[in-house]
Amino acid sequence: MFGDIMGMMGKLKETQQKIEDTKKRLDTVLIDEQSNDGLLKVTMTANRKIKSILIDDSLLEDKEQLEDYLVLVMNKAIEKASNVNEAELGAVAKEGMPNIPGLDMFK
């Protein structure tokens, strides 16, 4: 029984390292999003860090329109990045969880 616990602890530690490695890798996964007309483009990492924002000059003439564009495009980019992040980290966590009867956290 003690060996089983030690094995589980080792597996959990290994999974923790894989999660950290995956988080680092997600810093290199880029998500691109743009407005329907292409006037505003946002690039962020799968860890939701903004890398660039490109704004067409025509949007600089209308502050409210630019703000609307930013909110819409940023929200879409964040949603995509979050989906990638959760899928990647969830897969690593599920793969590394020891099989404990009655504990089905990732179904």
C-alpha positions as CSV (number, residue, x, y, z in Angstrom):
1,M,0.0,0.0,0.0
2,F,2.8,2.4,0.9
3,G,4.4,1.7,-2.5
4,D,1.1,2.6,-4.2
5,I,1.0,5.9,-2.4
6,M,4.6,6.6,-3.4
7,G,3.9,5.7,-7.0
8,M,0.9,8.0,-7.1
9,M,2.9,10.8,-5.6
10,G,5.6,10.3,-8.2
11,K,3.0,10.3,-10.9
12,L,1.4,13.5,-9.6
13,K,4.8,15.2,-9.5
14,E,5.5,14.1,-13.0
15,T,2.1,15.5,-14.1
16,Q,2.8,18.8,-12.4
17,Q,6.0,19.1,-14.4
18,K,4.2,18.3,-17.6
19,I,1.6,21.0,-16.8
20,E,4.4,23.6,-16.3
21,D,6.0,22.5,-19.5
22,T,2.7,22.8,-21.3
23,K,2.2,26.3,-19.9
24,K,5.6,27.4,-21.2
25,R,4.8,25.9,-24.6
26,L,1.4,27.7,-24.7
27,D,3.4,31.0,-24.6
28,T,4.6,30.2,-28.1
29,V,1.1,29.2,-29.5
30,L,-0.3,32.3,-31.2
31,I,-4.0,33.0,-31.7
32,D,-4.9,35.5,-34.4
33,E,-8.3,37.2,-34.5
34,Q,-9.6,40.0,-36.6
35,S,-12.7,42.0,-37.2
36,N,-15.0,40.9,-40.0
37,D,-13.8,43.7,-42.3
38,G,-10.1,43.2,-41.3
39,L,-9.7,46.7,-39.9
40,L,-8.5,45.5,-36.5
41,K,-6.3,42.4,-35.9
42,V,-5.1,41.0,-32.6
43,T,-2.5,38.3,-31.9
44,M,-2.2,36.8,-28.4
45,T,-0.7,33.6,-26.9
46,A,-2.7,30.7,-25.8
47,N,-1.9,31.9,-22.3
48,R,-3.8,35.1,-23.1
49,K,-0.9,37.5,-23.4
50,I,-1.3,40.1,-26.1
51,K,1.5,40.1,-28.7
52,S,0.2,42.7,-31.2
53,I,-2.7,44.8,-32.2
54,L,-2.9,46.2,-35.7
55,I,-5.4,49.1,-36.3
56,D,-6.3,50.4,-39.7
57,D,-5.9,54.2,-39.9
58,S,-9.6,54.6,-40.8
59,L,-10.6,53.4,-37.3
60,L,-8.5,56.2,-35.7
61,E,-11.1,58.8,-36.8
62,D,-13.9,57.4,-34.6
63,K,-13.0,56.7,-31.0
64,E,-16.3,54.9,-30.2
65,Q,-16.0,52.7,-33.2
66,L,-12.4,51.8,-32.3
67,E,-13.5,50.9,-28.8
68,D,-16.3,48.7,-30.1
69,Y,-13.9,46.9,-32.4
70,L,-11.4,46.4,-29.6
71,V,-13.9,44.9,-27.3
72,L,-15.4,42.5,-29.9
73,V,-12.1,41.3,-31.4
74,M,-10.3,41.0,-28.0
75,N,-13.2,39.0,-26.5
76,K,-13.1,36.6,-29.5
77,A,-9.3,36.2,-29.2
78,I,-9.5,35.6,-25.5
79,E,-12.2,33.0,-26.0
80,K,-10.2,31.2,-28.6
81,A,-7.0,31.3,-26.5
82,S,-8.9,30.1,-23.4
83,N,-10.3,27.1,-25.4
84,V,-6.8,26.1,-26.6
85,N,-5.4,26.6,-23.1
86,E,-8.1,24.6,-21.3
87,A,-7.9,21.8,-23.9
88,E,-4.1,21.5,-23.7
89,L,-3.9,21.7,-19.9
90,G,-6.9,19.5,-19.4
91,A,-5.4,16.8,-21.6
92,V,-2.1,16.8,-19.7
93,A,-3.9,16.8,-16.3
94,K,-6.3,14.0,-17.3
95,E,-3.4,11.9,-18.7
96,G,-1.4,12.2,-15.5
97,M,-4.0,11.6,-12.9
98,P,-3.7,8.3,-11.0
99,N,-6.6,5.9,-11.3
100,I,-8.4,6.4,-8.0
101,P,-11.7,4.6,-7.8
102,G,-14.7,6.9,-7.4
103,L,-12.7,10.0,-8.3
104,D,-13.7,10.8,-11.9
105,M,-12.8,14.5,-12.0
106,F,-12.2,14.7,-15.8
107,K,-15.2,13.1,-17.4
